[in-house]
Amino acid sequence: MHDVEFVSAAEVLQAVKELRRLRDQGLIRYVGISGYPVDTLASLAEMILRETGEPLDAILSYGNFCLQNTQLGRSDFLQRFQAARVECLLNASMLNMGLLTTRGVDNGPMVSWHPSPPELRKACTKLSQIAQDNGEHLEGVAIRWALEQWARLGKDFGTTAYVGAGPRIGASVMGVTAITELDETWDLWRSVIGPVIGAKDDVATQRSDKITKLVQNKMWPGLGSWKDHAWESGGETFVNTRVNMGQIPNDEVAERWGLVPSAAAVASKL
């Protein structure tokens, strides 16, 4: 269930119970939640264990373990997820929804939607120049750093490096849009994971050391006060105006997102 911060804790609990009912019928296998505020995710995991006596199978956090914001890796949060007996804690959006890219958010398709403040966007744009000055691309630095660091920090909530083999590592989520991107991602993953699982590869180790020093010694100081900044999502200022909760309205927004068929699509089938 996505975006849990936009409904009440009681509604999340009700939905978890319903999904578990479907699980018990054999229709689904695992039940998890996703959202942006890490504290909200931890609080819900604690509440669900307390109220049902059963932990969530998985939690997906996005944008909270990347080179700009490392809140998901905080020891207090990890301890809370562990106490809530969360089995799998997934790290997604290592580029922070386009913030950590060479072109930046303001020059991409998410310019009018991205929730980051203008000052944070400017700070991340400077990171691109720092990367170029050191012979790197910001995207490559961001992905390599997040993959490797979460593989280490998230190991208690992860899986084995390869199917049934290797030590346990933290799991990351990446999106690809073409076979070439899949191949590039796989090659990148193999080069990153070697040092994590103890493989003897001097080239990979040197690359890892370079990226780590670049992030810690130049990029983090470049971010200044924007390091570990997280914008508000949901929270006290958010008011959910949905009248009929749990139902998808048949309106233009739903049609545009493909949640319901458009009138034209229906007419074409008549």
VODREN-8608 format. One record per residue (C-alpha): y, z, x; residue number from 0; residue in one letter. Coordinates in nm, 4 decimals. Example, Ala and Ser with C-alpha at 12.3 -4.5 7.8 and 13.67 -1.06 7.14 Angstrom:
# residues 2
[[-0.4500; 0.7800; 1.2300]; 0; "A"]
[[-0.1060; 0.7140; 1.3670]; 1; "S"]
This chain:
# residues 270
[[0.0000; 0.0000; 0.0000]; 0; "M"]
[[0.3243; -0.1149; 0.1546]; 1; "H"]
[[0.6726; 0.0377; 0.1565]; 2; "D"]
[[0.5704; 0.3814; 0.0350]; 3; "V"]
[[0.9169; 0.5274; 0.0979]; 4; "E"]
[[1.0509; 0.3468; -0.2094]; 5; "F"]
[[0.8474; 0.5459; -0.4617]; 6; "V"]
[[0.7822; 0.9160; -0.5091]; 7; "S"]
[[0.5090; 1.1087; -0.3300]; 8; "A"]
[[0.3426; 1.1694; -0.6675]; 9; "A"]
[[0.3228; 0.7930; -0.7285]; 10; "E"]
[[0.1742; 0.7355; -0.3834]; 11; "V"]
[[-0.0886; 1.0014; -0.4534]; 12; "L"]
[[-0.1721; 0.8424; -0.7888]; 13; "Q"]
[[-0.2080; 0.5011; -0.6261]; 14; "A"]
[[-0.4312; 0.6382; -0.3484]; 15; "V"]
[[-0.6598; 0.7943; -0.6089]; 16; "K"]
[[-0.6787; 0.4637; -0.7969]; 17; "E"]
[[-0.7628; 0.2697; -0.4813]; 18; "L"]
[[-1.0319; 0.5207; -0.3971]; 19; "R"]
[[-1.1773; 0.4698; -0.7439]; 20; "R"]
[[-1.1994; 0.0982; -0.6650]; 21; "L"]
[[-1.3525; 0.1850; -0.3282]; 22; "R"]
[[-1.6197; 0.3951; -0.4948]; 23; "D"]
[[-1.7039; 0.0924; -0.7094]; 24; "Q"]
[[-1.7587; -0.1100; -0.3950]; 25; "G"]
[[-1.4573; -0.3362; -0.4516]; 26; "L"]
[[-1.2643; -0.2318; -0.1401]; 27; "I"]
[[-1.3637; -0.0482; 0.1758]; 28; "R"]
[[-1.0627; 0.1374; 0.3153]; 29; "Y"]
[[-0.7406; 0.2848; 0.1790]; 30; "V"]
[[-0.4157; 0.3036; 0.3748]; 31; "G"]
[[-0.0378; 0.3002; 0.3498]; 32; "I"]
[[0.2518; 0.1452; 0.5389]; 33; "S"]
[[0.6226; 0.2115; 0.5572]; 34; "G"]
[[0.9153; 0.2472; 0.7940]; 35; "Y"]
[[1.0198; 0.6153; 0.8297]; 36; "P"]
[[0.7618; 0.7844; 1.0517]; 37; "V"]
[[0.8364; 1.1277; 0.9082]; 38; "D"]
[[0.7658; 0.9964; 0.5577]; 39; "T"]
[[0.4338; 0.8467; 0.6675]; 40; "L"]
[[0.3313; 1.1750; 0.8324]; 41; "A"]
[[0.4378; 1.3815; 0.5300]; 42; "S"]
[[0.2407; 1.1602; 0.2919]; 43; "L"]
[[-0.0678; 1.1746; 0.5126]; 44; "A"]
[[-0.0462; 1.5542; 0.5128]; 45; "E"]
[[0.0059; 1.5676; 0.1377]; 46; "M"]
[[-0.2835; 1.3352; 0.0564]; 47; "I"]
[[-0.5243; 1.5379; 0.2709]; 48; "L"]
[[-0.3981; 1.8609; 0.1163]; 49; "R"]
[[-0.4195; 1.7382; -0.2442]; 50; "E"]
[[-0.7456; 1.5424; -0.2245]; 51; "T"]
[[-0.9338; 1.6974; 0.0664]; 52; "G"]
[[-0.9823; 1.3467; 0.2083]; 53; "E"]
[[-0.7663; 1.1784; 0.4745]; 54; "P"]
[[-0.6183; 0.8316; 0.4635]; 55; "L"]
[[-0.8246; 0.5719; 0.6455]; 56; "D"]
[[-0.5250; 0.3972; 0.7980]; 57; "A"]
[[-0.1494; 0.4053; 0.8360]; 58; "I"]
[[0.0550; 0.1086; 0.9533]; 59; "L"]
[[0.3954; 0.1724; 1.1097]; 60; "S"]
[[0.6300; -0.1127; 1.1984]; 61; "Y"]
[[0.9292; -0.1238; 1.4298]; 62; "G"]
[[0.8771; 0.2336; 1.5473]; 63; "N"]
[[0.6950; 0.1711; 1.8717]; 64; "F"]
[[0.8770; -0.0977; 2.0607]; 65; "C"]
[[1.0994; -0.0901; 2.3659]; 66; "L"]
[[1.4026; -0.0103; 2.1467]; 67; "Q"]
[[1.2461; 0.2597; 1.9278]; 68; "N"]
[[0.9497; 0.4729; 2.0376]; 69; "T"]
[[0.9456; 0.7344; 1.7616]; 70; "Q"]
[[0.5843; 0.6656; 1.6634]; 71; "L"]
[[0.4773; 0.7750; 2.0111]; 72; "G"]
[[0.6436; 1.1168; 1.9878]; 73; "R"]
[[0.3938; 1.3948; 2.0521]; 74; "S"]
[[0.4959; 1.5908; 1.7411]; 75; "D"]
[[0.4321; 1.2931; 1.5140]; 76; "F"]
[[0.0992; 1.2125; 1.6799]; 77; "L"]
[[-0.0082; 1.5748; 1.6362]; 78; "Q"]
[[0.0788; 1.5606; 1.2664]; 79; "R"]
[[-0.1221; 1.2419; 1.2119]; 80; "F"]
[[-0.4129; 1.3960; 1.3987]; 81; "Q"]
[[-0.3947; 1.7143; 1.1904]; 82; "A"]
[[-0.3915; 1.4949; 0.8788]; 83; "A"]
[[-0.7131; 1.3362; 1.0147]; 84; "R"]
[[-0.5793; 0.9802; 0.9945]; 85; "V"]
[[-0.8498; 0.7567; 1.1380]; 86; "E"]
[[-0.6452; 0.4503; 1.2324]; 87; "C"]
[[-0.2743; 0.4403; 1.3198]; 88; "L"]
[[-0.1568; 0.0825; 1.3606]; 89; "L"]
[[0.1563; -0.0272; 1.5460]; 90; "N"]
[[0.3226; -0.3413; 1.4097]; 91; "A"]
[[0.6387; -0.5450; 1.4721]; 92; "S"]
[[0.6685; -0.5042; 1.8468]; 93; "M"]
[[0.9752; -0.7306; 1.8331]; 94; "L"]
[[1.1299; -0.5034; 1.5682]; 95; "N"]
[[1.1560; -0.7786; 1.3074]; 96; "M"]
[[1.3328; -1.0160; 1.5452]; 97; "G"]
[[1.5730; -0.7707; 1.7103]; 98; "L"]
[[1.3963; -0.8054; 2.0450]; 99; "L"]
[[1.4118; -1.1829; 2.0757]; 100; "T"]
[[1.6106; -1.4172; 2.2950]; 101; "T"]
[[1.8043; -1.5695; 2.0061]; 102; "R"]
[[1.8532; -1.2330; 1.8349]; 103; "G"]
[[1.8662; -1.1462; 1.4663]; 104; "V"]
[[2.2135; -1.2909; 1.4091]; 105; "D"]
[[2.0958; -1.6399; 1.5092]; 106; "N"]
[[1.7730; -1.6312; 1.3081]; 107; "G"]
[[1.6611; -1.6561; 0.9452]; 108; "P"]
[[1.6858; -1.2780; 0.8902]; 109; "M"]
[[2.0562; -1.2489; 0.9716]; 110; "V"]
[[2.1590; -1.1516; 0.6164]; 111; "S"]
[[1.8546; -0.9370; 0.5448]; 112; "W"]
[[1.7762; -0.7409; 0.8583]; 113; "H"]
[[1.8572; -0.3699; 0.8023]; 114; "P"]
[[1.9813; -0.3007; 1.1567]; 115; "S"]
[[2.3517; -0.2184; 1.2054]; 116; "P"]
[[2.5719; -0.4693; 1.3921]; 117; "P"]
[[2.6107; -0.2416; 1.6943]; 118; "E"]
[[2.2346; -0.2206; 1.7421]; 119; "L"]
[[2.2055; -0.5984; 1.7186]; 120; "R"]
[[2.4655; -0.6362; 1.9927]; 121; "K"]
[[2.2864; -0.3837; 2.2132]; 122; "A"]
[[1.9578; -0.5725; 2.1763]; 123; "C"]
[[2.1309; -0.9024; 2.2553]; 124; "T"]
[[2.2283; -0.7536; 2.5921]; 125; "K"]
[[1.8585; -0.6833; 2.6578]; 126; "L"]
[[1.7918; -1.0559; 2.6518]; 127; "S"]
[[2.0366; -1.1095; 2.9367]; 128; "Q"]
[[1.8817; -0.8234; 3.1344]; 129; "I"]
[[1.5415; -0.9879; 3.0953]; 130; "A"]
[[1.6720; -1.3269; 3.2093]; 131; "Q"]
[[1.8436; -1.1719; 3.5102]; 132; "D"]
[[1.5020; -1.0417; 3.6135]; 133; "N"]
[[1.3165; -1.3678; 3.5578]; 134; "G"]
[[1.1694; -1.2706; 3.2213]; 135; "E"]
[[1.1979; -1.3500; 2.8511]; 136; "H"]
[[1.2791; -1.0589; 2.6221]; 137; "L"]
[[0.9925; -1.1417; 2.3857]; 138; "E"]
[[0.7377; -1.1318; 2.6660]; 139; "G"]
[[0.8696; -0.8040; 2.8027]; 140; "V"]
[[0.8777; -0.6427; 2.4571]; 141; "A"]
[[0.5265; -0.7478; 2.3591]; 142; "I"]
[[0.3683; -0.6633; 2.6930]; 143; "R"]
[[0.5312; -0.3214; 2.7091]; 144; "W"]
[[0.4457; -0.2232; 2.3509]; 145; "A"]
[[0.0883; -0.3519; 2.3680]; 146; "L"]
[[0.0092; -0.1627; 2.6852]; 147; "E"]
[[0.1895; 0.1608; 2.6038]; 148; "Q"]
[[0.0482; 0.1882; 2.2515]; 149; "W"]
[[-0.2991; 0.1076; 2.3807]; 150; "A"]
[[-0.2656; 0.4260; 2.5859]; 151; "R"]
[[-0.0732; 0.6529; 2.3481]; 152; "L"]
[[-0.2541; 0.5521; 2.0298]; 153; "G"]
[[-0.6080; 0.5673; 2.1680]; 154; "K"]
[[-0.7086; 0.8637; 1.9484]; 155; "D"]
[[-0.6292; 0.6510; 1.6415]; 156; "F"]
[[-0.7655; 0.3183; 1.7630]; 157; "G"]
[[-1.0787; 0.1267; 1.8437]; 158; "T"]
[[-1.2649; -0.0066; 2.1470]; 159; "T"]
[[-1.0991; -0.2711; 2.3611]; 160; "A"]
[[-1.3703; -0.5228; 2.2781]; 161; "Y"]
[[-1.6309; -0.5210; 2.0024]; 162; "V"]
[[-1.8542; -0.2258; 2.0766]; 163; "G"]
[[-1.7458; -0.2036; 2.4400]; 164; "A"]
[[-1.4871; -0.0371; 2.6560]; 165; "G"]
[[-1.2818; 0.2807; 2.6116]; 166; "P"]
[[-1.0918; 0.3554; 2.2933]; 167; "R"]
[[-0.7385; 0.2106; 2.2758]; 168; "I"]
[[-0.4500; 0.2081; 2.0295]; 169; "G"]
[[-0.4498; -0.0836; 1.7863]; 170; "A"]
[[-0.1534; -0.3191; 1.7451]; 171; "S"]
[[-0.0790; -0.5781; 1.4783]; 172; "V"]
[[0.0622; -0.9200; 1.5691]; 173; "M"]
[[0.1325; -1.2212; 1.3539]; 174; "G"]
[[0.0678; -1.5799; 1.4594]; 175; "V"]
[[0.1464; -1.9049; 1.2792]; 176; "T"]
[[-0.0558; -2.1593; 1.4762]; 177; "A"]
[[-0.3703; -2.1917; 1.6873]; 178; "I"]
[[-0.1572; -2.2335; 2.0002]; 179; "T"]
[[0.0128; -1.9004; 1.9298]; 180; "E"]
[[-0.3267; -1.7397; 1.8789]; 181; "L"]
[[-0.4435; -1.8711; 2.2162]; 182; "D"]
[[-0.1246; -1.7497; 2.3862]; 183; "E"]
[[-0.1589; -1.4080; 2.2233]; 184; "T"]
[[-0.5201; -1.3758; 2.3329]; 185; "W"]
[[-0.4324; -1.4671; 2.6919]; 186; "D"]
[[-0.1474; -1.2172; 2.6871]; 187; "L"]
[[-0.3737; -0.9468; 2.5455]; 188; "W"]
[[-0.6356; -0.9991; 2.8138]; 189; "R"]
[[-0.3767; -0.9759; 3.0901]; 190; "S"]
[[-0.2288; -0.6585; 2.9429]; 191; "V"]
[[-0.5439; -0.4677; 2.8589]; 192; "I"]
[[-0.7007; -0.4858; 3.2055]; 193; "G"]
[[-0.4985; -0.2042; 3.3634]; 194; "P"]
[[-0.5425; 0.0063; 3.0483]; 195; "V"]
[[-0.9220; 0.0018; 3.0565]; 196; "I"]
[[-0.9373; 0.0411; 3.4341]; 197; "G"]
[[-1.0255; -0.3159; 3.5323]; 198; "A"]
[[-0.9548; -0.3991; 3.8976]; 199; "K"]
[[-0.6903; -0.6684; 3.8802]; 200; "D"]
[[-0.4086; -0.6368; 4.1342]; 201; "D"]
[[-0.2040; -0.9156; 3.9762]; 202; "V"]
[[-0.2188; -0.7594; 3.6292]; 203; "A"]
[[-0.1395; -0.4159; 3.7683]; 204; "T"]
[[0.1653; -0.5447; 3.9561]; 205; "Q"]
[[0.2840; -0.7237; 3.6410]; 206; "R"]
[[0.2421; -0.4044; 3.4420]; 207; "S"]
[[0.4401; -0.2045; 3.6971]; 208; "D"]
[[0.7220; -0.4604; 3.6965]; 209; "K"]
[[0.7531; -0.4591; 3.3164]; 210; "I"]
[[0.7432; -0.0795; 3.2980]; 211; "T"]
[[1.0175; -0.0398; 3.5594]; 212; "K"]
[[1.2299; -0.3094; 3.3972]; 213; "L"]
[[1.2141; -0.1330; 3.0597]; 214; "V"]
[[1.2681; 0.2196; 3.1881]; 215; "Q"]
[[1.5238; 0.1546; 3.4629]; 216; "N"]
[[1.7352; -0.1220; 3.3098]; 217; "K"]
[[1.6697; -0.1843; 2.9405]; 218; "M"]
[[1.6674; 0.1743; 2.8165]; 219; "W"]
[[1.9926; 0.2593; 2.9995]; 220; "P"]
[[2.1333; -0.0652; 2.8554]; 221; "G"]
[[2.0566; 0.0523; 2.5015]; 222; "L"]
[[2.2414; 0.3785; 2.5527]; 223; "G"]
[[2.2616; 0.5804; 2.2306]; 224; "S"]
[[2.0760; 0.3074; 2.0399]; 225; "W"]
[[1.7523; 0.3968; 2.2147]; 226; "K"]
[[1.5139; 0.5344; 1.9485]; 227; "D"]
[[1.7589; 0.4625; 1.6669]; 228; "H"]
[[1.5918; 0.4105; 1.3283]; 229; "A"]
[[1.7890; 0.2933; 1.0253]; 230; "W"]
[[1.7506; 0.4556; 0.6848]; 231; "E"]
[[1.4833; 0.3116; 0.4568]; 232; "S"]
[[1.4398; 0.4685; 0.1164]; 233; "G"]
[[1.5604; 0.8255; 0.1412]; 234; "G"]
[[1.8090; 1.0192; -0.0662]; 235; "E"]
[[2.0501; 0.7294; -0.1147]; 236; "T"]
[[1.7849; 0.4944; -0.2549]; 237; "F"]
[[1.7419; 0.4654; -0.6316]; 238; "V"]
[[1.4429; 0.2723; -0.7647]; 239; "N"]
[[1.5702; 0.0880; -1.0713]; 240; "T"]
[[1.2367; -0.0587; -1.1750]; 241; "R"]
[[1.1910; 0.0163; -1.5461]; 242; "V"]
[[0.8177; -0.0406; -1.5769]; 243; "N"]
[[0.6589; 0.0981; -1.2647]; 244; "M"]
[[0.3393; -0.0704; -1.1517]; 245; "G"]
[[0.4211; -0.4020; -1.3182]; 246; "Q"]
[[0.5541; -0.7193; -1.1573]; 247; "I"]
[[0.8493; -0.8515; -1.3615]; 248; "P"]
[[0.8393; -1.2166; -1.4606]; 249; "N"]
[[1.1780; -1.3044; -1.3188]; 250; "D"]
[[1.3306; -1.5412; -1.0673]; 251; "E"]
[[1.2837; -1.3009; -0.7750]; 252; "V"]
[[0.9125; -1.2636; -0.8440]; 253; "A"]
[[0.8767; -1.6410; -0.8817]; 254; "E"]
[[1.0590; -1.7051; -0.5553]; 255; "R"]
[[0.8243; -1.4720; -0.3679]; 256; "W"]
[[0.5195; -1.6254; -0.5343]; 257; "G"]
[[0.4264; -1.3021; -0.7117]; 258; "L"]
[[0.4117; -1.4780; -1.0470]; 259; "V"]
[[0.3798; -1.8514; -1.1241]; 260; "P"]
[[0.7063; -2.0311; -1.1935]; 261; "S"]
[[0.7683; -2.2007; -1.5260]; 262; "A"]
[[0.7430; -2.5378; -1.3513]; 263; "A"]
[[0.4084; -2.4458; -1.1986]; 264; "A"]
[[0.2748; -2.3395; -1.5369]; 265; "V"]
[[0.4040; -2.6559; -1.7044]; 266; "A"]
[[0.2389; -2.8750; -1.4406]; 267; "S"]
[[-0.1011; -2.7419; -1.5411]; 268; "K"]
[[-0.0547; -2.8007; -1.9152]; 269; "L"]
